[in-house]
Amino acid sequence: MVLRKMMGLGLVMVLLSACSIFHEEEVAIPPEETVGETAIDNASTLGDVSENREELTGEMITVDGKVDEVIDSSTFKLVQEEPLLDKQVLVMNANPDTPIIEDNWVRVTGEVGRFVSKEELEKDYDLTWDLDVEQSLEAEYENKPIILAESVELLAVD
């Protein structure tokens, strides 16, 4: 009987040690690294982009808005129409896979940058601006932030 109890205890010990071999230690993932939380943590408004230009320059952001004006296949103005806040930001889209149509709602993910000359922007974007458009954009967006979009997702057709 004692031998049987000792064998039983030995078997339990072997099983417990085998379980610990296959047990993987759980690693906690910080919320900022989870997929669902990242989109929320990085979500911004156009007001954030305008008001915090210096802090956000070089940062990746995601922002939703309405296409206000299409300049060309690579350039459009994005607006958020919120009570007491009507902000507009120029978006440069290096990968114009999604057709950009005025009044459609889109989600833009990209880096906050600053407006530079047409010559500098043409290195990365296929611009079709005429001289009037170029001068108008330079006057309107000089020293203002722009979004250098990596992706533009259609959210809704208005």
Disulfide bonds with the S-S distance in Angstrom:
none
